[in-house]
Amino acid sequence: MSGAKLQGRTALITGASRNIGRAIALAFAAEGADLVLNTRANAEELEAVAAECRKAGVRALAVLADVADAAAVESMVRRGLAELGAIDIVVSNAAIRPHKALTETSLEEWHRVLDVNLNSAFYLARAIVPSMKERRRGSIIAIGGQSSLTSRPNTAAVTTAKTGLLGLVRALAAELGPFGVRVNMVAPGFIDTERRYAEWYPEFQQAPPGAPEQLGQIPLRRLGRPEDIADACLFLASDASAYVTGDVIRVMGGRVIG
């Protein structure tokens, strides 16, 4: 593993049991990072990802925790620091994206989306930043999306949360830069993933992912792969991006240009 880009570092990844989170975990493991892997409830899926990562010769700690719960996040971070010694990289990937009209969105749904998509990133940063500042290094990566740059109907909660997440990234980059801690966002476009909640993806009810009318909106004429997002995160986690902070990498195949 000599020359691995993340050798000697530890990363915490939320939403790591499948899709983009799984791809990030595998990419980081292949580059030598020890891992704290998180999901809310599916222990079997998460442990399968951890086992796959361990094949690369790294340590992988699987932790069930609801990232919308500040106390659970603090406990997870304490455990990661205690068992693996440090956390150098954080990827806030866990998210939900219900599509509902404003008047059909309950107060509970509104708060849940903000808790999972936005507040969780604040909880993670608050828990981890003290140790990063002490060691004077760290990379915090938030997974945004098209809704942090543009919007669409019936996504008030998701768009508000992801736009707020971009604001948090910029604010933390300004605050933490003097301590050697970088904060950035990766914004995925249409990614070819398993979609368990069809109601979250009304854009695919008329035309499935990969249909010509979908690909026609993408200059590169293909859906993104989870590995495309993982590669962008790997860049931001590594020293290759040592002078990049407060920025956004759009991994959208050109779908949002300008």
BAFI-3210 file (N, C-alpha, C; in Angstrom, 3 decimals, decimal comma, padded with zeros to 6 digits):
// residues 258
n [1|2|3|4|5|6|7|8|9|10|11|12|13|14|15|16|17|18|19|20|21|22|23|24|25|26|27|28|29|30|31|32|33|34|35|36|37|38|39|40|41|42|43|44|45|46|47|48|49|50|51|52|53|54|55|56|57|58|59|60|61|62|63|64|65|66|67|68|69|70|71|72|73|74|75|76|77|78|79|80|81|82|83|84|85|86|87|88|89|90|91|92|93|94|95|96|97|98|99|100|101|102|103|104|105|106|107|108|109|110|111|112|113|114|115|116|117|118|119|120|121|122|123|124|125|126|127|128|129|130|131|132|133|134|135|136|137|138|139|140|141|142|143|144|145|146|147|148|149|150|151|152|153|154|155|156|157|158|159|160|161|162|163|164|165|166|167|168|169|170|171|172|173|174|175|176|177|178|179|180|181|182|183|184|185|186|187|188|189|190|191|192|193|194|195|196|197|198|199|200|201|202|203|204|205|206|207|208|209|210|211|212|213|214|215|216|217|218|219|220|221|222|223|224|225|226|227|228|229|230|231|232|233|234|235|236|237|238|239|240|241|242|243|244|245|246|247|248|249|250|251|252|253|254|255|256|257|258]
n.u [000,826|002,148|002,634|-000,038|-002,782|-004,191|-002,895|-002,298|-004,313|-007,601|-011,012|-014,358|-017,465|-020,735|-023,955|-023,047|-023,678|-024,541|-024,717|-023,609|-022,233|-021,104|-019,397|-017,589|-016,438|-015,124|-013,322|-011,734|-010,672|-009,139|-007,112|-005,792|-006,966|-008,063|-011,315|-014,383|-017,512|-020,852|-024,366|-027,932|-029,671|-029,408|-027,632|-026,520|-026,030|-024,201|-022,067|-021,257|-020,135|-018,037|-016,546|-015,739|-014,095|-012,075|-010,651|-008,810|-006,834|-007,164|-008,389|-011,789|-014,519|-017,782|-020,629|-023,760|-025,943|-028,160|-027,816|-029,204|-029,475|-027,939|-026,572|-026,090|-024,361|-022,154|-021,388|-020,661|-018,453|-016,719|-016,263|-014,986|-012,636|-011,510|-011,083|-009,728|-007,932|-007,709|-009,532|-009,385|-010,709|-013,944|-016,975|-019,995|-022,632|-025,116|-028,567|-031,961|-034,622|-037,442|-040,152|-042,514|-045,391|-045,526|-047,750|-048,428|-046,414|-045,566|-044,996|-043,356|-042,057|-040,677|-038,855|-037,464|-036,130|-034,408|-032,958|-031,627|-030,332|-028,998|-028,562|-027,175|-024,625|-023,617|-023,612|-021,695|-019,386|-019,070|-018,486|-016,098|-014,258|-012,710|-010,603|-009,408|-008,487|-006,625|-004,722|-004,141|-004,949|-007,209|-010,033|-013,188|-016,020|-018,941|-021,794|-023,582|-025,811|-027,864|-029,889|-028,690|-027,768|-029,561|-033,114|-036,227|-039,755|-041,748|-039,841|-039,185|-038,185|-035,905|-034,355|-033,960|-032,472|-030,148|-029,156|-028,620|-026,631|-024,536|-024,020|-023,099|-020,757|-019,193|-018,999|-017,685|-015,313|-014,107|-013,797|-012,237|-009,995|-007,552|-006,632|-005,757|-007,718|-009,802|-012,821|-015,281|-017,598|-019,163|-021,148|-023,474|-024,908|-027,349|-027,153|-026,362|-027,852|-029,087|-032,486|-034,499|-036,732|-039,192|-040,884|-039,304|-038,185|-039,601|-039,007|-038,220|-040,439|-041,912|-039,965|-037,505|-034,316|-031,560|-033,020|-033,532|-034,615|-033,851|-031,036|-030,569|-030,530|-028,075|-024,871|-022,665|-023,996|-024,564|-025,501|-024,183|-021,785|-021,601|-018,899|-017,812|-018,477|-017,143|-014,484|-014,195|-014,496|-012,282|-010,211|-010,664|-010,226|-007,570|-004,052|-003,803|-005,609|-004,789|-004,868|-007,476|-010,491|-013,725|-015,166|-016,976|-017,357|-018,802|-020,274|-021,703|-021,861|-021,965|-024,515|-025,464|-024,376|-022,425]
n.v [-001,197|001,077|004,480|005,029|007,247|008,044|006,958|006,239|007,825|008,507|008,116|009,252|008,241|008,957|007,436|005,077|002,525|001,748|002,419|005,680|006,247|003,757|003,407|005,503|004,670|002,282|003,315|004,976|003,086|001,569|003,341|003,339|004,359|004,124|003,451|004,849|003,762|004,562|004,033|004,352|002,196|-000,368|-002,864|-005,204|-004,684|-002,575|-003,776|-005,566|-003,847|-002,822|-005,172|-005,669|-003,471|-004,017|-005,975|-004,625|-004,224|-002,371|-000,837|-001,021|000,358|-000,283|001,584|001,987|004,686|007,414|010,136|012,448|012,895|014,625|013,785|011,091|011,337|012,597|010,557|008,563|009,780|010,052|007,336|006,554|008,116|007,065|004,346|004,293|006,329|008,836|011,178|012,177|012,879|013,700|012,668|013,875|012,296|011,094|011,356|012,361|012,636|013,549|014,281|016,655|018,733|022,076|022,571|020,015|019,059|017,980|019,381|017,714|016,259|018,327|019,161|016,768|016,374|018,616|017,999|015,560|016,152|018,588|019,551|017,392|017,554|019,791|018,824|016,780|018,236|019,909|018,015|016,838|018,774|020,009|018,123|018,035|020,667|020,716|018,968|020,283|019,704|018,493|017,342|018,162|017,022|017,664|016,147|017,437|018,484|018,855|020,453|022,243|024,143|024,781|024,507|022,656|022,041|021,206|020,534|021,884|021,451|019,817|021,379|023,679|022,599|021,567|023,876|025,352|023,698|024,183|026,824|026,360|024,934|026,943|028,840|027,381|026,786|029,290|029,834|027,716|027,450|028,800|026,945|024,812|023,150|021,980|022,574|021,401|020,860|018,216|017,957|015,916|014,899|013,310|010,138|006,747|004,747|002,422|002,770|002,902|004,192|005,075|007,251|009,404|010,126|011,489|012,399|010,218|008,706|009,074|008,756|006,373|006,116|006,744|006,769|008,057|010,716|011,565|011,360|013,151|015,605|015,815|016,809|014,985|012,699|010,388|008,607|009,430|007,538|005,912|005,701|007,899|010,007|009,182|009,415|012,194|012,877|011,576|013,095|015,544|014,691|014,102|015,091|016,181|018,176|020,281|023,078|023,796|024,970|025,688|025,308|023,951|020,919|020,025|017,168|016,302|015,670|017,840|018,827|021,049|023,948|026,834]
n.w [000,000|-000,277|-001,019|-001,212|-001,433|000,846|002,970|006,384|007,363|008,675|007,921|008,316|007,247|006,474|005,822|004,582|003,725|001,198|-002,377|-003,208|-000,793|-000,141|-002,359|-001,929|000,473|-000,337|-002,224|-000,624|001,144|-000,635|-001,042|001,320|003,688|007,059|008,453|009,664|009,423|008,738|009,143|009,472|010,258|008,994|009,805|008,721|005,966|006,265|007,640|005,713|003,807|005,362|005,742|003,133|002,737|004,569|003,285|001,851|003,604|005,612|008,659|009,646|011,062|011,900|012,517|013,835|013,781|014,164|012,287|012,555|015,178|017,600|019,914|019,344|017,184|018,395|020,144|018,304|017,069|019,257|019,763|017,379|017,495|019,811|019,172|016,741|016,815|015,490|013,457|010,301|008,025|006,941|005,549|004,822|003,931|004,258|003,506|002,846|000,450|000,014|-002,206|-002,145|-002,336|-001,027|000,709|001,365|002,855|005,963|009,252|010,705|008,669|007,375|009,393|009,766|007,299|007,287|009,575|008,892|006,434|006,744|009,499|010,532|009,376|010,638|013,283|013,048|012,293|014,526|016,465|015,567|014,736|016,900|017,439|014,945|014,649|016,670|015,675|013,407|010,803|008,334|006,422|005,431|003,870|002,181|000,791|-001,695|-004,125|-007,080|-006,147|-004,453|-006,094|-008,146|-008,479|-008,168|-008,640|-005,730|-003,815|-001,467|001,188|000,790|-001,010|000,533|002,670|001,359|000,174|002,444|003,429|001,655|002,379|004,990|004,430|003,193|005,248|007,274|005,949|005,804|008,513|009,500|007,937|008,798|010,600|009,222|008,280|005,781|003,917|001,818|-000,951|-002,756|-005,560|-006,762|-009,928|-011,953|-010,854|-011,316|-009,352|-006,852|-006,238|-003,683|-002,832|-004,569|-004,649|-004,113|-006,451|-008,684|-011,216|-012,659|-013,136|-015,429|-017,352|-017,243|-015,422|-017,520|-019,833|-023,177|-023,121|-020,618|-020,685|-022,677|-021,474|-020,429|-021,119|-021,385|-021,965|-020,438|-017,446|-014,207|-012,275|-009,071|-008,452|-009,757|-008,091|-005,813|-006,688|-006,889|-004,208|-003,172|-004,267|-002,887|-000,311|-000,218|-000,374|-002,853|-003,218|-001,656|-001,665|-001,908|-000,790|000,615|-001,687|-004,559|-006,227|-009,124|-010,119|-012,572|-015,200|-016,844|-016,716|-015,320|-016,303|-016,045]
ca.u [000,000|003,071|002,247|-001,483|-003,077|-004,747|-002,180|-002,112|-005,437|-008,870|-012,167|-015,704|-018,396|-022,129|-024,698|-022,005|-024,063|-024,831|-024,677|-022,478|-021,452|-020,319|-018,331|-016,585|-015,733|-014,220|-012,253|-010,839|-009,962|-008,140|-006,004|-005,120|-007,598|-008,923|-012,659|-015,569|-018,616|-022,108|-025,706|-028,882|-030,370|-029,157|-026,323|-025,995|-025,464|-023,033|-020,968|-020,775|-019,235|-016,844|-015,773|-015,129|-013,013|-010,973|-009,854|-007,724|-005,826|-007,403|-009,350|-013,095|-015,429|-019,170|-021,359|-025,144|-026,300|-029,012|-027,036|-030,076|-029,427|-026,634|-025,905|-025,622|-023,200|-021,045|-020,975|-019,976|-017,146|-015,887|-015,857|-014,016|-011,377|-010,960|-010,680|-008,843|-006,879|-007,892|-010,411|-008,789|-011,590|-015,366|-017,857|-021,410|-023,305|-026,485|-029,577|-033,252|-035,056|-038,852|-040,745|-043,889|-045,788|-045,380|-048,902|-048,532|-045,255|-045,882|-043,932|-042,430|-041,241|-039,781|-037,774|-036,671|-035,235|-033,352|-032,106|-030,786|-029,550|-028,239|-028,107|-026,207|-023,289|-023,206|-023,292|-020,429|-018,293|-018,897|-017,882|-014,797|-013,339|-011,687|-009,423|-008,749|-007,773|-005,472|-003,717|-003,929|-005,238|-008,506|-010,839|-014,616|-016,650|-020,397|-022,399|-024,706|-026,649|-028,352|-030,767|-027,897|-027,376|-030,807|-034,169|-037,328|-040,969|-042,061|-038,635|-038,854|-037,366|-034,608|-033,608|-033,557|-031,413|-028,918|-028,639|-028,022|-025,399|-023,521|-023,659|-022,289|-019,439|-018,446|-018,720|-016,669|-014,046|-013,524|-013,455|-011,286|-008,807|-006,321|-006,219|-005,364|-008,872|-010,478|-014,237|-015,745|-018,809|-019,306|-022,551|-023,777|-026,058|-028,075|-026,223|-026,974|-027,843|-030,304|-033,449|-035,483|-037,908|-039,567|-041,558|-038,288|-037,632|-040,705|-038,481|-037,994|-041,686|-042,287|-038,842|-036,578|-032,926|-030,910|-033,854|-032,985|-035,030|-033,038|-029,650|-030,510|-030,292|-026,711|-023,932|-021,851|-024,899|-024,643|-025,661|-022,976|-021,621|-021,152|-017,441|-017,483|-018,566|-016,060|-013,227|-014,156|-014,265|-010,889|-009,408|-010,811|-009,703|-006,125|-003,194|-003,902|-006,475|-004,314|-005,159|-008,883|-011,437|-014,903|-015,509|-017,924|-017,075|-020,037|-020,072|-023,038|-021,804|-022,244|-025,950|-025,616|-023,198|-022,553]
ca.v [000,000|002,203|005,505|005,230|008,673|008,307|006,131|006,849|008,701|007,862|008,845|008,908|008,391|008,653|006,857|004,291|001,126|001,415|003,477|006,605|006,077|002,525|003,648|006,351|003,826|001,371|004,112|005,424|001,904|001,209|004,294|003,172|005,009|003,443|003,974|004,746|003,699|004,786|004,107|004,503|001,026|-001,663|-003,333|-006,247|-004,017|-001,783|-004,683|-006,121|-002,838|-002,798|-006,378|-005,479|-002,504|-004,656|-006,761|-003,760|-004,163|-001,236|-001,041|-000,447|000,297|-000,064|002,191|002,402|005,921|008,355|011,376|013,555|012,949|015,201|012,951|009,881|011,732|012,811|009,243|007,895|010,416|009,648|005,949|006,518|008,664|006,161|003,060|004,428|007,280|010,159|011,254|013,210|013,159|013,441|012,808|013,929|011,767|010,666|012,327|011,916|013,653|013,424|015,299|016,949|020,133|022,802|022,407|018,607|018,747|018,166|019,977|016,637|015,971|019,471|019,109|015,557|016,623|019,525|017,297|014,557|016,689|019,785|019,602|016,312|018,032|020,668|017,981|016,107|019,206|020,357|016,935|016,428|019,885|020,252|017,264|018,452|021,918|020,378|018,332|021,250|019,173|017,823|017,624|017,903|016,985|017,522|015,744|018,321|018,006|019,911|021,350|023,282|025,085|025,203|023,810|022,136|022,106|020,184|020,136|023,002|021,028|019,334|022,501|024,529|021,917|021,476|025,236|025,653|022,915|024,933|027,942|025,834|024,626|028,185|029,460|026,594|026,935|030,566|029,763|026,658|027,515|029,113|025,782|023,733|022,284|022,369|022,187|021,500|020,124|017,521|018,043|014,920|015,027|012,044|009,049|005,433|004,083|001,708|003,726|002,121|005,002|005,615|008,534|010,455|010,369|011,622|012,647|008,946|007,964|009,146|008,213|005,763|006,547|006,254|006,937|009,121|012,057|011,921|011,551|014,322|016,788|015,711|016,910|013,784|011,667|009,178|008,805|009,290|006,325|006,209|005,850|009,261|010,827|008,743|009,977|013,608|012,906|011,179|014,283|016,518|014,119|013,886|016,269|016,733|019,357|020,992|024,511|023,920|024,991|026,520|025,186|022,914|020,160|019,525|015,900|016,297|015,435|019,084|019,130|022,439|024,661|028,275]
ca.w [000,000|-000,322|-001,965|-001,211|-001,242|002,174|003,943|007,689|007,700|009,010|007,400|008,772|006,123|006,823|004,709|003,908|003,533|-000,192|-003,368|-003,201|000,432|-000,285|-003,329|-001,270|001,437|-001,053|-002,833|000,442|001,638|-001,637|-000,922|002,603|004,834|008,018|008,229|010,505|008,478|009,458|008,591|010,577|010,775|008,356|010,273|007,836|004,789|006,650|007,967|004,443|003,236|006,207|005,449|001,820|002,915|005,310|002,345|001,377|004,653|006,504|009,733|009,322|012,199|011,477|013,629|013,604|014,489|013,436|012,238|012,928|016,642|017,940|020,918|018,668|016,384|019,329|020,621|017,195|016,897|020,402|019,570|016,300|017,993|020,816|018,613|015,580|017,162|014,885|012,290|009,460|006,888|007,187|004,394|005,207|002,748|004,565|003,086|002,344|-000,519|-000,362|-003,078|-001,756|-002,424|000,234|001,600|001,751|003,687|007,382|010,064|011,061|007,487|007,187|010,377|009,543|006,169|007,727|010,541|008,239|005,318|007,101|010,889|010,766|009,005|011,740|014,440|012,773|012,351|015,914|017,239|015,061|014,495|017,934|017,259|013,708|014,932|017,498|014,814|012,336|009,473|008,212|005,232|005,619|002,548|002,207|-000,484|-001,994|-005,215|-007,953|-005,408|-003,810|-007,140|-008,777|-007,756|-008,958|-007,820|-004,718|-003,077|-000,578|002,319|000,303|-001,557|001,655|003,420|000,575|000,029|003,744|003,539|000,928|003,241|006,089|003,859|002,980|006,544|007,977|005,234|006,223|009,931|009,843|007,099|009,539|011,393|008,319|008,006|004,545|003,861|000,434|-001,321|-004,038|-005,964|-007,801|-010,806|-012,037|-010,608|-011,504|-008,052|-006,453|-005,697|-002,931|-002,519|-005,881|-004,490|-004,033|-007,782|-009,645|-012,559|-013,338|-013,282|-016,841|-018,130|-016,286|-015,541|-018,724|-021,020|-024,043|-022,707|-019,460|-021,107|-023,538|-020,646|-019,901|-022,237|-021,556|-022,482|-019,615|-016,016|-013,412|-011,481|-007,708|-008,452|-010,174|-006,879|-004,935|-007,181|-006,502|-002,759|-002,955|-004,563|-001,808|000,932|-000,330|-000,494|-004,205|-003,142|-000,468|-001,742|-002,285|000,334|000,394|-003,099|-004,970|-007,448|-009,734|-010,847|-013,166|-016,635|-017,565|-016,735|-014,887|-016,776|-015,842]
c.u [000,867|002,625|000,759|-001,806|-003,573|-004,084|-001,991|-003,231|-006,692|-010,011|-013,444|-016,664|-019,799|-022,864|-023,844|-022,435|-024,344|-024,599|-023,429|-021,613|-020,568|-019,147|-017,224|-015,766|-014,720|-013,052|-011,245|-010,024|-008,849|-006,924|-005,435|-005,769|-008,281|-010,267|-013,568|-016,751|-019,933|-023,318|-026,670|-029,353|-029,921|-027,749|-025,704|-025,351|-024,184|-021,836|-020,406|-019,817|-017,936|-015,943|-015,061|-013,944|-011,809|-010,096|-008,694|-006,644|-005,985|-008,347|-010,662|-014,051|-016,831|-019,989|-022,765|-025,431|-027,181|-028,303|-027,882|-030,111|-028,035|-025,877|-025,350|-024,391|-021,980|-020,500|-020,195|-018,571|-016,209|-015,385|-014,803|-012,654|-010,703|-010,383|-009,682|-007,813|-007,044|-008,964|-009,937|-009,734|-013,021|-016,118|-019,295|-022,234|-024,764|-027,490|-030,870|-033,768|-036,514|-039,299|-042,203|-044,161|-045,710|-046,518|-049,127|-047,371|-045,596|-044,722|-042,888|-041,511|-040,238|-038,577|-036,881|-035,678|-034,098|-032,413|-031,131|-029,837|-028,642|-027,686|-027,058|-024,790|-022,741|-022,803|-021,932|-019,253|-018,020|-018,185|-016,431|-013,781|-012,332|-010,434|-008,679|-007,925|-006,511|-004,345|-003,377|-003,990|-006,604|-009,184|-012,277|-015,281|-018,149|-020,877|-023,654|-025,578|-027,120|-029,199|-030,004|-027,499|-028,587|-031,921|-035,204|-038,565|-041,033|-040,838|-038,226|-037,909|-035,972|-033,759|-033,125|-032,387|-030,102|-028,315|-027,996|-026,712|-024,249|-023,072|-022,788|-020,875|-018,604|-018,066|-017,613|-015,322|-013,344|-013,034|-012,286|-010,015|-007,527|-005,800|-005,836|-006,482|-009,616|-011,906|-014,741|-017,016|-018,603|-020,790|-022,833|-024,943|-026,861|-027,071|-026,974|-026,844|-029,119|-031,243|-034,583|-036,782|-038,333|-040,201|-040,575|-037,806|-038,745|-040,221|-038,285|-039,290|-042,177|-041,211|-037,821|-035,165|-032,273|-031,747|-033,315|-033,368|-034,311|-031,600|-029,493|-030,269|-028,845|-025,722|-023,071|-022,670|-024,812|-024,967|-024,304|-022,964|-021,241|-019,643|-017,005|-017,510|-017,424|-014,719|-013,095|-013,886|-012,823|-009,953|-009,466|-010,262|-008,180|-005,368|-003,223|-004,742|-006,074|-004,635|-006,604|-009,734|-012,570|-015,464|-016,476|-017,408|-018,400|-019,720|-021,404|-023,015|-022,099|-023,680|-026,249|-024,331|-023,430|-022,742]
c.v [001,256|003,197|005,735|006,651|009,002|007,449|006,895|007,779|007,879|008,742|008,330|009,223|008,029|008,157|005,912|002,887|000,753|002,636|004,362|006,413|004,847|002,753|004,506|005,514|002,921|002,130|004,554|004,245|001,504|002,123|004,341|003,782|004,002|004,160|003,819|004,846|003,744|004,594|004,114|003,177|-000,317|-002,161|-004,340|-005,639|-003,279|-002,683|-005,331|-005,149|-002,796|-004,003|-006,254|-004,513|-003,138|-005,518|-005,950|-003,584|-003,005|-001,650|-000,363|-000,714|000,635|000,423|002,567|003,652|006,757|009,700|012,611|013,770|013,417|014,335|011,682|010,182|011,917|011,480|008,496|008,466|010,034|008,227|005,840|007,019|007,697|004,896|003,174|005,540|008,682|010,051|012,451|013,711|012,838|013,617|012,734|013,555|011,400|011,750|011,619|013,013|013,457|014,585|015,483|018,427|020,778|022,505|020,963|018,159|019,026|018,838|018,930|016,319|017,087|019,377|017,884|015,756|017,549|018,851|016,356|015,194|017,851|019,740|018,539|016,758|018,975|019,853|017,296|017,067|019,626|019,294|016,668|017,565|020,128|019,399|017,611|019,719|021,644|019,791|019,193|020,601|018,514|018,224|017,203|018,048|016,772|017,095|016,582|017,718|019,176|020,918|022,411|024,368|025,638|024,568|023,287|022,172|020,965|019,672|021,210|022,581|020,617|020,493|023,427|023,903|021,902|022,861|025,688|024,920|023,608|026,149|027,514|025,528|025,896|028,840|028,717|026,693|028,214|030,501|028,826|026,676|027,825|027,953|024,597|022,770|022,828|021,824|022,440|020,685|019,421|017,490|017,042|015,351|013,737|010,893|007,721|004,632|003,274|002,711|002,980|002,881|005,736|006,995|009,698|010,882|010,493|011,867|011,364|008,144|007,979|008,524|007,652|006,304|005,934|006,349|008,104|010,519|012,523|012,234|012,773|015,611|016,864|015,784|015,675|012,555|010,339|009,568|008,729|007,958|006,722|006,430|007,237|010,206|010,469|009,333|011,455|013,745|012,533|012,354|015,274|016,003|014,085|015,205|016,881|018,006|020,268|022,483|024,758|023,904|025,958|026,396|024,028|022,239|019,598|018,273|015,573|016,027|016,661|019,528|020,550|023,154|026,153|028,595]
c.w [000,000|-001,386|-002,040|-000,782|000,159|003,252|005,255|008,117|007,963|008,534|008,032|007,636|006,597|005,584|003,892|003,527|002,077|-001,089|-003,241|-001,962|000,386|-001,238|-002,726|-000,297|000,745|-001,681|-001,785|000,990|000,674|-001,578|000,495|003,813|005,742|008,028|009,440|009,546|009,241|008,559|009,761|011,141|010,225|008,685|009,307|006,598|005,141|006,949|006,705|003,761|004,029|005,905|004,111|001,919|003,609|004,401|001,784|002,444|005,613|007,628|009,348|010,475|011,722|012,670|013,182|014,430|013,577|013,440|012,521|014,441|017,058|018,936|020,290|017,821|017,281|019,851|019,546|017,007|018,035|020,237|018,476|016,743|018,963|020,177|017,466|015,756|016,625|013,813|011,482|008,376|007,300|005,874|004,892|003,979|003,017|004,176|002,742|001,414|-000,934|-001,251|-002,667|-001,950|-001,040|001,199|002,022|002,629|005,146|008,098|010,424|009,887|007,229|008,129|010,171|008,394|006,587|008,721|009,854|007,230|005,701|008,525|011,185|010,439|010,067|012,959|014,253|012,904|013,788|016,752|016,840|014,985|015,624|017,765|015,975|013,933|015,752|016,661|013,598|010,948|009,488|006,916|005,510|004,258|002,725|000,827|-000,698|-003,079|-006,044|-007,192|-004,631|-004,800|-007,886|-007,953|-008,729|-008,071|-006,805|-003,964|-002,060|000,543|001,859|-000,212|-000,457|002,408|002,650|000,318|001,332|003,947|002,810|001,732|004,400|005,613|003,734|004,302|007,288|007,283|005,669|007,665|010,214|009,015|007,865|010,384|010,521|007,982|006,785|004,536|002,448|000,216|-002,654|-004,368|-007,079|-008,687|-010,786|-011,935|-010,696|-010,210|-007,874|-005,787|-005,016|-002,687|-003,787|-005,769|-004,366|-005,414|-008,824|-011,062|-013,347|-013,523|-014,728|-017,731|-017,149|-016,449|-016,779|-019,978|-021,856|-023,590|-021,454|-019,890|-021,999|-022,780|-020,145|-021,058|-022,449|-021,939|-021,736|-018,191|-015,337|-012,687|-010,055|-007,626|-008,918|-008,970|-005,933|-005,376|-006,804|-005,003|-002,433|-003,225|-003,397|-000,483|000,947|-000,414|-001,885|-004,223|-001,984|-000,480|-002,188|-001,026|000,038|-001,008|-003,340|-006,233|-007,953|-010,537|-011,491|-014,661|-017,476|-017,516|-016,270|-015,258|-016,601|-014,399]
res [m|s|g|a|k|l|q|g|r|t|a|l|i|t|g|a|s|r|n|i|g|r|a|i|a|l|a|f|a|a|e|g|a|d|l|v|l|n|t|r|a|n|a|e|e|l|e|a|v|a|a|e|c|r|k|a|g|v|r|a|l|a|v|l|a|d|v|a|d|a|a|a|v|e|s|m|v|r|r|g|l|a|e|l|g|a|i|d|i|v|v|s|n|a|a|i|r|p|h|k|a|l|t|e|t|s|l|e|e|w|h|r|v|l|d|v|n|l|n|s|a|f|y|l|a|r|a|i|v|p|s|m|k|e|r|r|r|g|s|i|i|a|i|g|g|q|s|s|l|t|s|r|p|n|t|a|a|v|t|t|a|k|t|g|l|l|g|l|v|r|a|l|a|a|e|l|g|p|f|g|v|r|v|n|m|v|a|p|g|f|i|d|t|e|r|r|y|a|e|w|y|p|e|f|q|q|a|p|p|g|a|p|e|q|l|g|q|i|p|l|r|r|l|g|r|p|e|d|i|a|d|a|c|l|f|l|a|s|d|a|s|a|y|v|t|g|d|v|i|r|v|m|g|g|r|v|i|g]
***
